Amino acid sequence: MGDSQAQTVSKERLSPYFADLHVHIGRSQDGQPVKISGSRNLTFRQIAEEASERKGIELVGIIDCHSPAVQKDILDCLHSGEMEEVPGGGIRYRKTTLLLGAEMEVKEEGGGPFHLLVYLPTLQAMQEWTEWMRPRVVNIRLSTQRIRVSAAELQAELLARGGLLIPAHVFTPHRGLLGCSADRLADRLDPGGIAAVELGLSADSDMAGLLSELDRYPFLTNSDAHSPGMIGRECNELSLATSSFAEFAKALRGEEGRRILANYGLHPELGKYHETSCAACRRSVPETEGEVAVCPYCGSPRLTRGVSGRVRRLADRERPVHPEGRPPYRPQVPLSFFPGVGPAKREKLFAVVGTEMDVLHRIPAEAIAAVTGEKIAQMIVRAREGKIAFTSGSGGSYGSIRQS
C-alpha cells in the first residue's frame, strides 16, 4: 500500500471527539483539599462521570494530578477495575479518557505571576514529576503552586520527560502570561517548546489573530472548571483515531490527519475579564484610545484591565490573520447561562434529550422545546447560530444574555 493510500485509510478511521483540557479537582475522595476554590464535588471520579454521562466530553485534561492525594484516587480507580490505563497515555472511564496534567504558577522579574499547564502521558510520569516539584513548591498537595524555577527551566524539564506545555488563559489580567507578565511569549519561554496556547474565557481566535507571534500555535478553548457544571463551558472538537495523550499530541501538531476541528469558546463578552472595570465602584470602564489611568466615574486608579484592551495594546496588525488550517471559533453559550435553565431543567434535558454538547450543538429545537418550552429552545438555537446579544463581563463577573 502506498503512502498516500495509507494516509487516506488512516483519515477514514478518524472520528470527532469533544475535549476540555483544563478541569480542576476540588477535593480528593477522602476530603483532602486540592483546589481551595474548587467545588467539593470535583473529585477525579466525579469529573469522569460528569464528563462521560452528562457533558458528552470524551477527552478531559485534569490539571491537579501532581497531588499525591489525587494519585491515590487514580490508583484506587485502576485497582477497582472501574478505570484503565490507555495505550498511548491517559486513564479511561466509560466513554471518556482523562489526561494527567498540572497547573503551576511562575513569577519572574519584571512581570506578574502567570500559570502554565503541563501534561504527561502516564501516571508513572506524573508521579516522577511530583517528585521533581516537591522540593520546589511549598505544598505539593495543593493545586496551582508557585514553583521556584523559571518558566524556561520548567519547560526544559517537562519536554525532557515527554510532556506538553501550554500557557493557561494567556490574556487574562490575573495569571495570564500575556495578560500580566510579558508582552511576548518569547520573553518567558522557548517558542519552539510551546505545544498550544489556551485563549481563556474572555478572548477568541479573532482577538488572538491580531498578534503575529501566535500564528505558529494551535489555539485551545478550555473551561478552567472549578465546579462540575462548568465542565465543557469551553471545549474543543478534535479529529482523532482514539482518545489518548499520543493522539492529542498529534492533533496539536497536525500529524497524520489528526487536528483541531473547532474551538467552542464561551462568547468573549460572557467572560469575567472582557472589559476593564473599576474595583472601587464596580462599573465597566470604556477604553477607546490608549490605556485609561483612572475610572471616569469615581476617579479611582484601582482598575482591573480588560482582555479586549490588553489585546489591542499587544496587537501588531489591524485585522486578524488566521493561518491555513486554523479551525473555526464557534461561540458557545453553556446551558447554565440561559435564563430559566436551572439545575433541575438541565438534569431533565440530560435524561430526556442528550448530553450538554448534544443540546448546544446538534439536537433540533423541537426536541429541546419538549423539555424547556419553545422560548428557551429558540434561544439555544439562536445562540448556536451566533444570533444573540450579550452584556459584557468585567472585573470578575460573568457577562449575561441580553433579553429583548
Secondary structure, DSSP 8 states (H G I E B T S, - for coil): --HHHHHHHHHHT-EEEEEEEEE---B-TTS-BSSTTS-TT--HHHHHHIIIIII--SEEEETBTTSHHHHHHHHHHHHTTSSEE-TTS-EEETTEEEEEEEEEEE--TTS--EEEEEEESSHHHHHHHHHHHGGGSS-TTSSSEE-SS-HHHHHHHHHHTT-EEEESSTT-TTT-IIIII-SSGGGTS-GGG---EE--TT--HHHHTT-GGGGGS-EE----BSSGGGTTSSEEEEEESSSSHHHHHHHHHT-TT-EEEEEEEE-GGGSTTSB-EETTT--B----SS---S-TTT----EE--HHHHHHHH-SSSS----TT---EEEE--GGGSTT--HHHHHHHHHHT--HHHHHHTS-HHHHHHHH-HHHHHHHHHHHTT---EE--BTTB--EE---
